[in-house]
């Protein structure tokens, strides 16, 4: 299943323009998750 990145970005931009506060809250919510993922990937593989 291919995802059209162009369409995806277009939809994302529309959402951002309509309600920027939603995007800000989403980013703040995802912040810790992203940091956790980065921490996991930095751990040495055994």
C-alpha positions as CSV (number, residue, x, y, z in Angstrom):
1,X,0.0,0.0,0.0
2,X,1.6,3.2,-1.2
3,X,0.9,6.5,0.7
4,X,0.9,9.6,-1.4
5,X,3.3,11.8,0.6
6,X,2.2,14.9,-1.4
7,X,-1.5,14.4,-0.5
8,X,-0.5,13.6,3.0
9,X,1.5,16.9,3.3
10,X,-1.3,18.9,1.7
11,X,-3.8,17.5,4.2
12,X,-1.5,18.3,7.1
13,X,-0.9,21.9,5.9
14,X,-4.7,22.4,5.6
15,X,-5.1,21.1,9.2
16,X,-2.3,23.4,10.4
17,X,-3.9,26.4,8.7
18,X,-7.4,25.7,10.2
19,X,-6.3,25.0,13.8
20,X,-2.7,25.7,14.7
21,X,-3.4,25.1,18.4
22,X,-4.3,21.5,17.7
23,X,-0.9,21.0,16.0
24,X,0.9,22.6,19.0
25,X,-0.9,20.3,21.4
26,X,-0.1,17.3,19.2
27,X,3.6,18.2,19.1
28,X,3.8,18.7,22.9
29,X,2.0,15.4,23.4
30,X,4.4,13.6,21.0
31,X,7.5,15.3,22.4
32,X,8.1,12.8,25.2
33,X,7.3,9.9,22.9
34,X,9.8,11.0,20.3
35,X,12.5,11.4,23.0
36,X,11.7,7.9,24.4
37,X,12.1,6.5,20.9
38,X,15.4,8.3,20.4
39,X,16.6,7.0,23.7
40,X,15.7,3.5,22.7
41,X,17.5,3.7,19.4
42,X,20.6,5.1,21.1
43,X,20.9,2.1,23.4
44,X,23.6,-0.3,22.3
45,X,22.3,-3.4,20.6
46,X,23.3,-6.7,22.3
